[in-house]
């Protein structure tokens, strides 16, 4: 019998806290004039506090608010922020009870992120999650490469044997949803996603449903038909 797979995003799902995106914004702001830097910080604050602006996440907010900044500057600023994350200089934390949840869930746990390996591996260790995670996929190329990743993880498994958890629908959940997998959408501002099997404002609010899924994915698929 195939083991179910729990596919987790990293930033905003497994790793919480706004310090990393602020480190990115601060590094970008060094290349801006005073007014442009103030505009960047105000826009990012509005997005993080209230969800203001049509941005995928804080990182895309920084990029779109940094009008005219060269791509190489943005890339260097991002790399600098991930180095600081790896060094433990930024305050981050795991969702409450996550280590216990991943120990209890009856599934192989895979973390997939667009972030580079540097910063992710060190943070998982710092958060006490290294032993509980079976595989880490960095530089994942979501959303473009997400369908291929989902297919490779499922192999010959039925789609209901995979559940994906993330905070960006396009990146983390659209491909699993189209494949027929279980999808758990997290939005910190409480905006639900009707296509998702589940939506919540925090990961811990999804633990019980995901534990139910992992216990008997086939029965879960029957009782939640049309929700994934």
C-alpha positions in Angstrom: 0.0 0.0 0.0 1.3 3.4 -0.9 2.1 5.9 1.8 0.3 9.2 1.6 2.3 12.3 0.9 2.0 15.7 2.8 3.4 18.4 0.6 4.3 21.6 2.6 5.3 25.1 1.5 8.1 26.7 3.5 7.8 30.5 3.9 4.4 31.5 5.3 3.5 27.8 6.0 6.2 26.0 7.9 8.3 29.1 8.6 6.4 32.1 10.0 7.5 35.6 10.8 8.0 38.7 8.7 11.7 39.3 9.5 12.9 37.5 6.3 10.8 39.6 4.0 11.7 42.8 5.9 15.4 41.9 5.5 14.8 41.6 1.8 13.0 45.0 1.7 15.7 46.7 3.8 18.4 45.4 1.4 16.5 46.6 -1.6 15.8 50.0 0.1 19.6 50.6 0.2 19.5 51.1 -3.5 16.6 53.5 -3.5 16.2 57.2 -2.8 14.6 58.3 0.5 11.1 58.7 -1.0 11.1 55.5 -2.9 12.4 53.6 0.1 9.6 55.1 2.2 7.0 54.1 -0.4 8.4 50.5 -0.4 8.2 50.2 3.4 4.7 51.7 3.5 3.4 49.4 0.8 4.9 46.4 2.4 3.5 47.3 5.8 0.0 47.7 4.3 0.2 44.3 2.6 1.5 42.4 5.6 -0.9 44.1 8.1 -4.1 44.1 6.0 -3.5 42.3 2.8 -3.6 45.6 0.9 -2.4 45.3 -2.7 -2.6 42.6 -5.4 0.6 40.8 -4.4 1.2 37.0 -4.2 3.2 37.4 -1.0 5.6 39.8 0.8 8.4 39.0 -1.6 6.4 39.8 -4.7 5.2 43.0 -2.9 8.8 44.1 -2.5 9.6 43.4 -6.1 6.5 45.3 -7.5 7.0 48.2 -5.1 10.6 48.6 -6.1 9.9 50.2 -9.5 12.9 50.5 -11.7 15.2 48.4 -9.5 17.5 46.2 -11.6 16.8 42.4 -11.4 20.4 41.8 -10.3 20.0 44.2 -7.4 16.8 42.4 -6.3 18.6 39.0 -6.6 21.5 40.2 -4.5 19.2 41.6 -1.9 17.2 38.4 -1.7 20.4 36.3 -1.4 21.5 38.6 1.5 18.3 38.1 3.3 18.6 34.3 3.0 22.1 34.4 4.3 20.8 36.3 7.4 18.1 33.7 7.8 20.7 30.9 7.6 22.8 32.6 10.2 19.9 32.8 12.6 19.8 36.6 12.6 16.1 36.8 11.8 13.2 36.0 14.1 11.1 33.1 12.7 9.0 30.4 14.2 7.0 27.3 13.3 3.2 27.2 13.6 2.1 26.1 17.1 2.3 22.3 17.5 3.8 21.7 14.1 6.5 19.3 15.2 4.0 17.2 17.1 1.6 17.3 14.1 4.2 16.0 11.5 5.2 13.3 14.0 1.6 12.1 14.2 0.5 12.5 10.6 0.5 9.2 8.7 2.3 10.5 5.6 5.7 11.2 4.1 6.4 14.8 4.6 7.9 16.8 1.8 8.8 20.5 1.9 8.9 22.3 -1.4 10.0 25.9 -1.8 11.2 28.3 -4.4 13.8 29.5 -1.9 17.4 28.3 -2.2 18.7 25.6 0.0 20.8 28.1 2.0 18.5 29.3 4.8 15.9 26.6 4.4 17.9 23.7 5.8 19.3 25.7 8.7 15.9 27.0 9.6 14.2 23.6 9.6 16.9 22.4 11.9 16.5 25.5 14.2 12.7 24.9 14.3 13.2 21.3 15.3 11.7 19.9 12.1 14.6 18.2 10.4 14.0 14.7 11.6 10.2 14.9 10.8 10.7 16.0 7.2 11.4 13.2 4.7 12.4 15.3 1.8 13.2 19.0 1.0 12.9 20.4 -2.5 14.5 23.8 -2.9 14.6 26.1 -5.9 11.4 24.3 -6.8 10.3 26.6 -9.6 6.7 27.0 -8.5 4.2 27.4 -10.2 5.7 26.4 -13.5 7.4 23.2 -12.3 4.7 22.3 -9.7 2.7 20.0 -12.0 5.8 17.9 -12.7 6.7 17.8 -9.0 3.2 16.6 -8.1 3.3 13.9 -10.8 6.7 12.7 -9.6 5.6 12.5 -6.0 2.4 10.7 -6.8 3.9 8.3 -9.3 1.3 5.5 -9.5 -0.6 6.7 -6.4 -4.2 7.9 -6.6 -4.5 11.7 -6.4 -6.2 11.5 -3.0 -3.0 10.2 -1.5 -1.4 13.6 -1.7 -2.3 16.7 0.3 -0.7 20.0 -0.3 -0.6 22.9 2.2 0.4 26.4 1.3 -0.4 30.1 1.4 -0.1 31.0 -2.3 -2.8 29.3 -4.4 -1.0 29.7 -7.7 2.3 28.4 -6.5 1.3 25.8 -3.9 -2.2 24.5 -4.6 -3.4 25.1 -8.1 -1.5 22.1 -9.6 -2.4 19.7 -6.9 -6.0 20.8 -7.1 -6.1 20.2 -10.9 -4.6 16.8 -10.3 -7.4 15.9 -7.8 -5.3 16.1 -4.6 -6.4 17.5 -1.3 -5.6 21.2 -0.9 -5.3 23.1 2.4 -5.1 26.9 1.9 -3.7 29.3 4.5 -4.5 33.0 4.3 -3.3 35.0 7.3 -6.0 37.6 6.7 -8.8 35.1 6.8 -9.7 35.1 3.1 -11.0 31.7 2.1 -10.3 30.0 -1.2 -13.5 28.2 -2.4 -11.6 25.8 -4.6 -9.6 24.5 -1.7 -10.6 21.4 0.2 -9.9 23.4 3.4 -9.1 27.1 4.1 -8.0 28.6 7.3 -6.1 31.6 8.6 -3.4 29.4 10.3 -1.9 26.0 9.7 -2.9 24.7 13.2 -6.5 25.1 12.3 -6.0 22.5 9.5 -4.3 19.8 11.6 -7.4 17.8 12.5 -8.6 17.6 8.9 -5.2 16.6 7.7 -4.8 13.9 10.4 -8.2 12.6 9.3 -7.1 12.5 5.7 -3.8 10.7 6.5 -5.6 8.1 8.6 -7.7 6.9 5.7 -7.2 8.9 2.4 -9.7 6.7 0.4 -12.5 7.2 2.9 -11.6 10.8 3.2 -11.9 11.2 -0.6 -15.4 9.7 -0.6 -16.7 11.9 2.2 -15.1 15.1 0.7 -15.9 14.4 -2.9 -16.2 17.6 -4.9 -14.1 19.6 -2.3 -10.8 19.0 -3.9 
